[in-house]
Amino acid sequence: MHNQTVKTKSNNDKENAFCKHLNVNKSQLHKALDWYHSAMQSTQKPKTTH
């Protein structure tokens, strides 16, 4: 359990640094990541021909 806490804190520190670097807040970053993952999933679906 302790290792997970340390890992989460490390991830939060990286996330904070990244947000600061891009001059965005966490909410904007998470929206962008959600959009990116959604876009990647839709492009990986098999194309159907009509």
mmCIF file of the N, C-alpha and C atoms, coordinates in Angstrom:
data_MODEL
# 
_entry.id   MODEL 
# 
loop_
_atom_site.group_PDB 
_atom_site.id 
_atom_site.type_symbol 
_atom_site.label_atom_id 
_atom_site.label_alt_id 
_atom_site.label_comp_id 
_atom_site.label_asym_id 
_atom_site.label_entity_id 
_atom_site.label_seq_id 
_atom_site.pdbx_PDB_ins_code 
_atom_site.Cartn_x 
_atom_site.Cartn_y 
_atom_site.Cartn_z 
_atom_site.occupancy 
_atom_site.B_iso_or_equiv 
_atom_site.pdbx_formal_charge 
_atom_site.auth_seq_id 
_atom_site.auth_comp_id 
_atom_site.auth_asym_id 
_atom_site.auth_atom_id 
_atom_site.pdbx_PDB_model_num 
ATOM 1   N N  . MET A 1 1  ? 0.832   -1.187 0.000   1.00 0.00 ? 1  MET A N  1 
ATOM 2   C CA . MET A 1 1  ? 0.000   0.000  0.000   1.00 0.00 ? 1  MET A CA 1 
ATOM 3   C C  . MET A 1 1  ? 0.875   1.249  0.000   1.00 0.00 ? 1  MET A C  1 
ATOM 4   N N  . HIS A 1 2  ? 1.963   1.202  0.756   1.00 0.00 ? 2  HIS A N  1 
ATOM 5   C CA . HIS A 1 2  ? 2.855   2.361  0.832   1.00 0.00 ? 2  HIS A CA 1 
ATOM 6   C C  . HIS A 1 2  ? 3.461   2.689  -0.537  1.00 0.00 ? 2  HIS A C  1 
ATOM 7   N N  . ASN A 1 3  ? 3.858   1.671  -1.292  1.00 0.00 ? 3  ASN A N  1 
ATOM 8   C CA . ASN A 1 3  ? 4.451   1.890  -2.605  1.00 0.00 ? 3  ASN A CA 1 
ATOM 9   C C  . ASN A 1 3  ? 3.481   2.589  -3.547  1.00 0.00 ? 3  ASN A C  1 
ATOM 10  N N  . GLN A 1 4  ? 2.207   2.243  -3.469  1.00 0.00 ? 4  GLN A N  1 
ATOM 11  C CA . GLN A 1 4  ? 1.216   2.869  -4.322  1.00 0.00 ? 4  GLN A CA 1 
ATOM 12  C C  . GLN A 1 4  ? 1.082   4.357  -3.992  1.00 0.00 ? 4  GLN A C  1 
ATOM 13  N N  . THR A 1 5  ? 1.136   4.694  -2.714  1.00 0.00 ? 5  THR A N  1 
ATOM 14  C CA . THR A 1 5  ? 1.044   6.083  -2.296  1.00 0.00 ? 5  THR A CA 1 
ATOM 15  C C  . THR A 1 5  ? 2.215   6.884  -2.834  1.00 0.00 ? 5  THR A C  1 
ATOM 16  N N  . VAL A 1 6  ? 3.396   6.321  -2.747  1.00 0.00 ? 6  VAL A N  1 
ATOM 17  C CA . VAL A 1 6  ? 4.588   7.002  -3.247  1.00 0.00 ? 6  VAL A CA 1 
ATOM 18  C C  . VAL A 1 6  ? 4.491   7.180  -4.755  1.00 0.00 ? 6  VAL A C  1 
ATOM 19  N N  . LYS A 1 7  ? 4.035   6.151  -5.456  1.00 0.00 ? 7  LYS A N  1 
ATOM 20  C CA . LYS A 1 7  ? 3.901   6.230  -6.909  1.00 0.00 ? 7  LYS A CA 1 
ATOM 21  C C  . LYS A 1 7  ? 2.885   7.302  -7.298  1.00 0.00 ? 7  LYS A C  1 
ATOM 22  N N  . THR A 1 8  ? 1.766   7.367  -6.601  1.00 0.00 ? 8  THR A N  1 
ATOM 23  C CA . THR A 1 8  ? 0.741   8.366  -6.887  1.00 0.00 ? 8  THR A CA 1 
ATOM 24  C C  . THR A 1 8  ? 1.292   9.761  -6.655  1.00 0.00 ? 8  THR A C  1 
ATOM 25  N N  . LYS A 1 9  ? 2.039   9.953  -5.575  1.00 0.00 ? 9  LYS A N  1 
ATOM 26  C CA . LYS A 1 9  ? 2.621   11.263 -5.298  1.00 0.00 ? 9  LYS A CA 1 
ATOM 27  C C  . LYS A 1 9  ? 3.595   11.646 -6.397  1.00 0.00 ? 9  LYS A C  1 
ATOM 28  N N  . SER A 1 10 ? 4.395   10.709 -6.845  1.00 0.00 ? 10 SER A N  1 
ATOM 29  C CA . SER A 1 10 ? 5.345   10.960 -7.925  1.00 0.00 ? 10 SER A CA 1 
ATOM 30  C C  . SER A 1 10 ? 4.609   11.348 -9.198  1.00 0.00 ? 10 SER A C  1 
ATOM 31  N N  . ASN A 1 11 ? 3.522   10.645 -9.509  1.00 0.00 ? 11 ASN A N  1 
ATOM 32  C CA . ASN A 1 11 ? 2.733   10.965 -10.691 1.00 0.00 ? 11 ASN A CA 1 
ATOM 33  C C  . ASN A 1 11 ? 2.118   12.352 -10.574 1.00 0.00 ? 11 ASN A C  1 
ATOM 34  N N  . ASN A 1 12 ? 1.642   12.708 -9.375  1.00 0.00 ? 12 ASN A N  1 
ATOM 35  C CA . ASN A 1 12 ? 1.066   14.024 -9.171  1.00 0.00 ? 12 ASN A CA 1 
ATOM 36  C C  . ASN A 1 12 ? 2.115   15.117 -9.360  1.00 0.00 ? 12 ASN A C  1 
ATOM 37  N N  . ASP A 1 13 ? 3.316   14.878 -8.872  1.00 0.00 ? 13 ASP A N  1 
ATOM 38  C CA . ASP A 1 13 ? 4.392   15.846 -9.045  1.00 0.00 ? 13 ASP A CA 1 
ATOM 39  C C  . ASP A 1 13 ? 4.707   16.036 -10.523 1.00 0.00 ? 13 ASP A C  1 
ATOM 40  N N  . LYS A 1 14 ? 4.770   14.942 -11.259 1.00 0.00 ? 14 LYS A N  1 
ATOM 41  C CA . LYS A 1 14 ? 5.036   15.023 -12.699 1.00 0.00 ? 14 LYS A CA 1 
ATOM 42  C C  . LYS A 1 14 ? 3.902   15.753 -13.408 1.00 0.00 ? 14 LYS A C  1 
ATOM 43  N N  . GLU A 1 15 ? 2.677   15.443 -13.006 1.00 0.00 ? 15 GLU A N  1 
ATOM 44  C CA . GLU A 1 15 ? 1.517   16.082 -13.620 1.00 0.00 ? 15 GLU A CA 1 
ATOM 45  C C  . GLU A 1 15 ? 1.530   17.585 -13.348 1.00 0.00 ? 15 GLU A C  1 
ATOM 46  N N  . ASN A 1 16 ? 1.831   17.960 -12.109 1.00 0.00 ? 16 ASN A N  1 
ATOM 47  C CA . ASN A 1 16 ? 1.908   19.380 -11.762 1.00 0.00 ? 16 ASN A CA 1 
ATOM 48  C C  . ASN A 1 16 ? 2.984   20.087 -12.569 1.00 0.00 ? 16 ASN A C  1 
ATOM 49  N N  . ALA A 1 17 ? 4.135   19.464 -12.711 1.00 0.00 ? 17 ALA A N  1 
ATOM 50  C CA . ALA A 1 17 ? 5.230   20.059 -13.473 1.00 0.00 ? 17 ALA A CA 1 
ATOM 51  C C  . ALA A 1 17 ? 4.838   20.190 -14.941 1.00 0.00 ? 17 ALA A C  1 
ATOM 52  N N  . PHE A 1 18 ? 4.177   19.182 -15.474 1.00 0.00 ? 18 PHE A N  1 
ATOM 53  C CA . PHE A 1 18 ? 3.764   19.205 -16.878 1.00 0.00 ? 18 PHE A CA 1 
ATOM 54  C C  . PHE A 1 18 ? 2.732   20.307 -17.115 1.00 0.00 ? 18 PHE A C  1 
ATOM 55  N N  . CYS A 1 19 ? 1.767   20.431 -16.208 1.00 0.00 ? 19 CYS A N  1 
ATOM 56  C CA . CYS A 1 19 ? 0.754   21.482 -16.328 1.00 0.00 ? 19 CYS A CA 1 
ATOM 57  C C  . CYS A 1 19 ? 1.407   22.859 -16.278 1.00 0.00 ? 19 CYS A C  1 
ATOM 58  N N  . LYS A 1 20 ? 2.354   23.016 -15.382 1.00 0.00 ? 20 LYS A N  1 
ATOM 59  C CA . LYS A 1 20 ? 3.055   24.290 -15.258 1.00 0.00 ? 20 LYS A CA 1 
ATOM 60  C C  . LYS A 1 20 ? 3.834   24.586 -16.541 1.00 0.00 ? 20 LYS A C  1 
ATOM 61  N N  . HIS A 1 21 ? 4.476   23.573 -17.091 1.00 0.00 ? 21 HIS A N  1 
ATOM 62  C CA . HIS A 1 21 ? 5.258   23.722 -18.318 1.00 0.00 ? 21 HIS A CA 1 
ATOM 63  C C  . HIS A 1 21 ? 4.370   24.167 -19.483 1.00 0.00 ? 21 HIS A C  1 
ATOM 64  N N  . LEU A 1 22 ? 3.175   23.562 -19.582 1.00 0.00 ? 22 LEU A N  1 
ATOM 65  C CA . LEU A 1 22 ? 2.264   23.890 -20.676 1.00 0.00 ? 22 LEU A CA 1 
ATOM 66  C C  . LEU A 1 22 ? 1.387   25.101 -20.372 1.00 0.00 ? 22 LEU A C  1 
ATOM 67  N N  . ASN A 1 23 ? 1.459   25.580 -19.145 1.00 0.00 ? 23 ASN A N  1 
ATOM 68  C CA . ASN A 1 23 ? 0.638   26.698 -18.696 1.00 0.00 ? 23 ASN A CA 1 
ATOM 69  C C  . ASN A 1 23 ? -0.855  26.379 -18.809 1.00 0.00 ? 23 ASN A C  1 
ATOM 70  N N  . VAL A 1 24 ? -1.229  25.177 -18.352 1.00 0.00 ? 24 VAL A N  1 
ATOM 71  C CA . VAL A 1 24 ? -2.624  24.760 -18.306 1.00 0.00 ? 24 VAL A CA 1 
ATOM 72  C C  . VAL A 1 24 ? -2.929  24.259 -16.901 1.00 0.00 ? 24 VAL A C  1 
ATOM 73  N N  . ASN A 1 25 ? -4.230  24.164 -16.588 1.00 0.00 ? 25 ASN A N  1 
ATOM 74  C CA . ASN A 1 25 ? -4.563  23.579 -15.289 1.00 0.00 ? 25 ASN A CA 1 
ATOM 75  C C  . ASN A 1 25 ? -4.886  22.097 -15.470 1.00 0.00 ? 25 ASN A C  1 
ATOM 76  N N  . LYS A 1 26 ? -5.008  21.390 -14.359 1.00 0.00 ? 26 LYS A N  1 
ATOM 77  C CA . LYS A 1 26 ? -5.220  19.937 -14.416 1.00 0.00 ? 26 LYS A CA 1 
ATOM 78  C C  . LYS A 1 26 ? -6.504  19.580 -15.155 1.00 0.00 ? 26 LYS A C  1 
ATOM 79  N N  . SER A 1 27 ? -7.541  20.369 -14.975 1.00 0.00 ? 27 SER A N  1 
ATOM 80  C CA . SER A 1 27 ? -8.805  20.094 -15.640 1.00 0.00 ? 27 SER A CA 1 
ATOM 81  C C  . SER A 1 27 ? -8.628  20.116 -17.157 1.00 0.00 ? 27 SER A C  1 
ATOM 82  N N  . GLN A 1 28 ? -7.922  21.110 -17.663 1.00 0.00 ? 28 GLN A N  1 
ATOM 83  C CA . GLN A 1 28 ? -7.674  21.201 -19.101 1.00 0.00 ? 28 GLN A CA 1 
ATOM 84  C C  . GLN A 1 28 ? -6.845  20.015 -19.586 1.00 0.00 ? 28 GLN A C  1 
ATOM 85  N N  . LEU A 1 29 ? -5.856  19.634 -18.802 1.00 0.00 ? 29 LEU A N  1 
ATOM 86  C CA . LEU A 1 29 ? -5.010  18.513 -19.171 1.00 0.00 ? 29 LEU A CA 1 
ATOM 87  C C  . LEU A 1 29 ? -5.826  17.228 -19.257 1.00 0.00 ? 29 LEU A C  1 
ATOM 88  N N  . HIS A 1 30 ? -6.671  16.982 -18.275 1.00 0.00 ? 30 HIS A N  1 
ATOM 89  C CA . HIS A 1 30 ? -7.470  15.757 -18.265 1.00 0.00 ? 30 HIS A CA 1 
ATOM 90  C C  . HIS A 1 30 ? -8.481  15.745 -19.406 1.00 0.00 ? 30 HIS A C  1 
ATOM 91  N N  . LYS A 1 31 ? -9.070  16.884 -19.734 1.00 0.00 ? 31 LYS A N  1 
ATOM 92  C CA . LYS A 1 31 ? -9.988  16.956 -20.872 1.00 0.00 ? 31 LYS A CA 1 
ATOM 93  C C  . LYS A 1 31 ? -9.252  16.639 -22.163 1.00 0.00 ? 31 LYS A C  1 
ATOM 94  N N  . ALA A 1 32 ? -8.056  17.182 -22.308 1.00 0.00 ? 32 ALA A N  1 
ATOM 95  C CA . ALA A 1 32 ? -7.257  16.932 -23.504 1.00 0.00 ? 32 ALA A CA 1 
ATOM 96  C C  . ALA A 1 32 ? -6.875  15.456 -23.604 1.00 0.00 ? 32 ALA A C  1 
ATOM 97  N N  . LEU A 1 33 ? -6.487  14.850 -22.486 1.00 0.00 ? 33 LEU A N  1 
ATOM 98  C CA . LEU A 1 33 ? -6.131  13.433 -22.495 1.00 0.00 ? 33 LEU A CA 1 
ATOM 99  C C  . LEU A 1 33 ? -7.342  12.563 -22.820 1.00 0.00 ? 33 LEU A C  1 
ATOM 100 N N  . ASP A 1 34 ? -8.501  12.905 -22.272 1.00 0.00 ? 34 ASP A N  1 
ATOM 101 C CA . ASP A 1 34 ? -9.724  12.157 -22.570 1.00 0.00 ? 34 ASP A CA 1 
ATOM 102 C C  . ASP A 1 34 ? -10.042 12.241 -24.056 1.00 0.00 ? 34 ASP A C  1 
ATOM 103 N N  . TRP A 1 35 ? -9.927  13.439 -24.623 1.00 0.00 ? 35 TRP A N  1 
ATOM 104 C CA . TRP A 1 35 ? -10.182 13.635 -26.046 1.00 0.00 ? 35 TRP A CA 1 
ATOM 105 C C  . TRP A 1 35 ? -9.198  12.806 -26.875 1.00 0.00 ? 35 TRP A C  1 
ATOM 106 N N  . TYR A 1 36 ? -7.936  12.846 -26.503 1.00 0.00 ? 36 TYR A N  1 
ATOM 107 C CA . TYR A 1 36 ? -6.902  12.112 -27.225 1.00 0.00 ? 36 TYR A CA 1 
ATOM 108 C C  . TYR A 1 36 ? -7.171  10.610 -27.212 1.00 0.00 ? 36 TYR A C  1 
ATOM 109 N N  . HIS A 1 37 ? -7.488  10.064 -26.029 1.00 0.00 ? 37 HIS A N  1 
ATOM 110 C CA . HIS A 1 37 ? -7.750  8.631  -25.931 1.00 0.00 ? 37 HIS A CA 1 
ATOM 111 C C  . HIS A 1 37 ? -8.999  8.244  -26.726 1.00 0.00 ? 37 HIS A C  1 
ATOM 112 N N  . SER A 1 38 ? -10.004 9.088  -26.700 1.00 0.00 ? 38 SER A N  1 
ATOM 113 C CA . SER A 1 38 ? -11.217 8.838  -27.462 1.00 0.00 ? 38 SER A CA 1 
ATOM 114 C C  . SER A 1 38 ? -10.914 8.835  -28.960 1.00 0.00 ? 38 SER A C  1 
ATOM 115 N N  . ALA A 1 39 ? -10.123 9.802  -29.406 1.00 0.00 ? 39 ALA A N  1 
ATOM 116 C CA . ALA A 1 39 ? -9.761  9.883  -30.820 1.00 0.00 ? 39 ALA A CA 1 
ATOM 117 C C  . ALA A 1 39 ? -8.943  8.669  -31.249 1.00 0.00 ? 39 ALA A C  1 
ATOM 118 N N  . MET A 1 40 ? -8.021  8.240  -30.412 1.00 0.00 ? 40 MET A N  1 
ATOM 119 C CA . MET A 1 40 ? -7.188  7.087  -30.744 1.00 0.00 ? 40 MET A CA 1 
ATOM 120 C C  . MET A 1 40 ? -8.033  5.819  -30.838 1.00 0.00 ? 40 MET A C  1 
ATOM 121 N N  . GLN A 1 41 ? -9.009  5.667  -29.949 1.00 0.00 ? 41 GLN A N  1 
ATOM 122 C CA . GLN A 1 41 ? -9.866  4.489  -29.983 1.00 0.00 ? 41 GLN A CA 1 
ATOM 123 C C  . GLN A 1 41 ? -10.718 4.478  -31.254 1.00 0.00 ? 41 GLN A C  1 
ATOM 124 N N  . SER A 1 42 ? -11.221 5.619  -31.668 1.00 0.00 ? 42 SER A N  1 
ATOM 125 C CA . SER A 1 42 ? -12.082 5.666  -32.843 1.00 0.00 ? 42 SER A CA 1 
ATOM 126 C C  . SER A 1 42 ? -11.295 5.412  -34.121 1.00 0.00 ? 42 SER A C  1 
ATOM 127 N N  . THR A 1 43 ? -10.018 5.769  -34.160 1.00 0.00 ? 43 THR A N  1 
ATOM 128 C CA . THR A 1 43 ? -9.220  5.519  -35.358 1.00 0.00 ? 43 THR A CA 1 
ATOM 129 C C  . THR A 1 43 ? -8.754  4.074  -35.437 1.00 0.00 ? 43 THR A C  1 
ATOM 130 N N  . GLN A 1 44 ? -8.792  3.353  -34.328 1.00 0.00 ? 44 GLN A N  1 
ATOM 131 C CA . GLN A 1 44 ? -8.341  1.964  -34.342 1.00 0.00 ? 44 GLN A CA 1 
ATOM 132 C C  . GLN A 1 44 ? -9.469  0.980  -34.633 1.00 0.00 ? 44 GLN A C  1 
ATOM 133 N N  . LYS A 1 45 ? -10.704 1.467  -34.714 1.00 0.00 ? 45 LYS A N  1 
ATOM 134 C CA . LYS A 1 45 ? -11.820 0.589  -35.037 1.00 0.00 ? 45 LYS A CA 1 
ATOM 135 C C  . LYS A 1 45 ? -11.739 0.192  -36.511 1.00 0.00 ? 45 LYS A C  1 
ATOM 136 N N  . PRO A 1 46 ? -12.118 -1.029 -36.819 1.00 0.00 ? 46 PRO A N  1 
ATOM 137 C CA . PRO A 1 46 ? -12.089 -1.437 -38.222 1.00 0.00 ? 46 PRO A CA 1 
ATOM 138 C C  . PRO A 1 46 ? -13.064 -0.600 -39.046 1.00 0.00 ? 46 PRO A C  1 
ATOM 139 N N  . LYS A 1 47 ? -12.619 -0.212 -40.208 1.00 0.00 ? 47 LYS A N  1 
ATOM 140 C CA . LYS A 1 47 ? -13.470 0.597  -41.099 1.00 0.00 ? 47 LYS A CA 1 
ATOM 141 C C  . LYS A 1 47 ? -14.493 -0.315 -41.774 1.00 0.00 ? 47 LYS A C  1 
ATOM 142 N N  . THR A 1 48 ? -15.729 0.157  -41.849 1.00 0.00 ? 48 THR A N  1 
ATOM 143 C CA . THR A 1 48 ? -16.754 -0.604 -42.560 1.00 0.00 ? 48 THR A CA 1 
ATOM 144 C C  . THR A 1 48 ? -17.008 0.109  -43.878 1.00 0.00 ? 48 THR A C  1 
ATOM 145 N N  . THR A 1 49 ? -17.203 -0.670 -44.941 1.00 0.00 ? 49 THR A N  1 
ATOM 146 C CA . THR A 1 49 ? -17.465 -0.075 -46.238 1.00 0.00 ? 49 THR A CA 1 
ATOM 147 C C  . THR A 1 49 ? -18.957 -0.137 -46.519 1.00 0.00 ? 49 THR A C  1 
ATOM 148 N N  . HIS A 1 50 ? -19.448 0.922  -47.096 1.00 0.00 ? 50 HIS A N  1 
ATOM 149 C CA . HIS A 1 50 ? -20.879 0.986  -47.407 1.00 0.00 ? 50 HIS A CA 1 
ATOM 150 C C  . HIS A 1 50 ? -21.067 0.999  -48.889 1.00 0.00 ? 50 HIS A C  1 
# 
